[in-house]
Amino acid sequence: MTGNDFGRILDEWERNQNKRPRTGDRNTRDAFERALDQYLPEPTDARSEDPAPTQFETDFASMPSEAKIDLHGMTSVEAEKLVRDFLQTSAQQGLKKVTIVHGKGNHSKEGVSRLRSVVYRELEKSPFAGKTMCPPRKFGGSGAVWVLIRDYLSR
C-alpha cells in the first residue's frame, strides 16, 4: 500500500461517514474496515515464507553456550569494555559459543535497547567474534545474542 492508497482509503471512509448516521464507534470502525478491505492485499501466512533453517543454524542452536554475560544496568562505556574483554577471554579459554545478554530496552527511557547497538558494534570490530544468532525466547530472544568464537571457527 502506498501513501496515495492510504489517502484514497481515508477519503472514502470520510465520505461514507458523511452519508451514514453516526450511531457510535461500531459504525465508524465497520466503515473504515470495509474501506481497508477494498485496498489491502489478502493476508498471507508469514510462516510459510520462512526458509527452513540451514544445517549450520541447526547445529549452532544445538550447541551449548559455555559462558554468559549480562549487561543489564551498565552504561555504554562499561558494556563496550566488558564485551571486548569477554570475547578475548572466551577465545583464550578455547570456548566455542557464548551468550551476551543486552536486554530489550523495556526499562529504558527511549523504550529501545541502547546496549544492543553497543554489543553489535563491538561484535563487528572484534577479531574473536564469528557468526552470531538471536537465541530462542527461552534463552533471551531478541534481548540476547549467541556468538561463535572465531578461534573455534578456524579449527
N, C-alpha and C positions, 0 to 999 in steps of 0.2 A: 504494500500500500504506500503510495507516495503522499506528499503533503497536499497535492491537489485533490487526491481521492478523499482525504480526511475533510478537507474544506467542503467538498461536494456532499459528503455524508452529513456534515453538520448543518449545511444549508437545508438539505432535505428534511432533516429532523426538525429544524426550527419551523419550516413551512408546515409540516404535519402538526406541530404543536399549536400553531395559529388556527388550524382547521378544527381541532378537537376541543371539546370542553375539558377544562382542567379539573380532574377529579382526584388528583393526588399523585403521589410518587409512582405508583404502579403503572399508570398510563404513560407517564413520561419515560420510564425505563423500558417499557414494552416497545414504544415507538422508536426509541434510539436503537434497541437491539434489532428490530426489523430493518432499519436503515443499514446497520452494520452488516447484517446477513446478506444484503444485496451486493456488497462490495468486497467483503473479506473472503479469502480463499478457504476451501474446506480444510478443517484441521487434519493434520497427519499424525500418525503415531511416531513420535520422535525416536522411540526405542528401536523401531525397525530400521532407522537410518544410521544408528550407531554401529561402527565397524566392530567386528569380533576382535577381542584382544589378541595381540601378537604373542608368539611363544615367549619372547623376551619379557613382555609385560606380565604374562602369567608367572614366569619364573621369578621376576623381580618382586611381584606381590607376595609370592610364597616364601621368599627368604625372610628369616627373622631379622629384625632390627637389633643391632648389637649395642647400640648406645643411643641416648636421647638427651636433648637439652630443651628446656622450656624457657622462652624469652618473655613470658608474661610479666608486665610491670617494669621492664627495662626501658632505658632511653635508647634512642637510635645508636648513639655512640657506644654504649655498653654492649648492645646487641651485635654491632659490627665486629667488635673485638672478640666477643665470645664465639661467634660463628667462625671467624678466621682461626682462632686457637683450637676450637673443637674439631674442625676439619683436618687441621695439621696433626693434632694428637691422634685422631682416628686413623689417619694414614700411617703414622709412625707405629701404631699398635697393630697394624695389619687388619683393621676392621674392614668388612665388606659393605655393610649397609647401616646407615644411621638415620635417626629421625630428628628433625628440628621443628619444634612447636612454636609458631609465631603468633597464633591466635587469629580470630576472625574480625577483631575490631569492635565487638559488641559493646565493650565498655569504654571505647574511646569517644572523645568529643565529636569527631567527624563521622563516627559510625563505620569507619573502614580501618583495616589493619595497616598502620604505617610501618610496622615491623616486617610485614610480608615483603614490601618493596626492598627493605634493607637486606633481608635474607636472600632474595633472588639476585640482588646486585652483587652480594658477596659470593654467591654460588657461581655467577658468571665470571668473576675475577679469579676465583680460587683454582690453583693448579691441582688441588686434591679432589675437587668435586667433579663427578662424572654425571651419569644420567640421573634425572630426578623424576619423581612421580608423586602425585597427590594421593595419599592413602585413603582407604575407605573410611566412612564416618566413624566406625568403632575405634579407629586408630588416629583420629584427629581430623579427618576430612580436609576441607579447604583451609583449616586453621593450622595445618602442618605440611611438611614435605619430607618425603623419603629421598635419601641421597645415596647413590652408589659411589664409593670412594674410588677415585681414578686409579690409584695404585692397583686396586683389585682388578680393574678392567684390563690392565696391561698384562696380567699374568697369563 
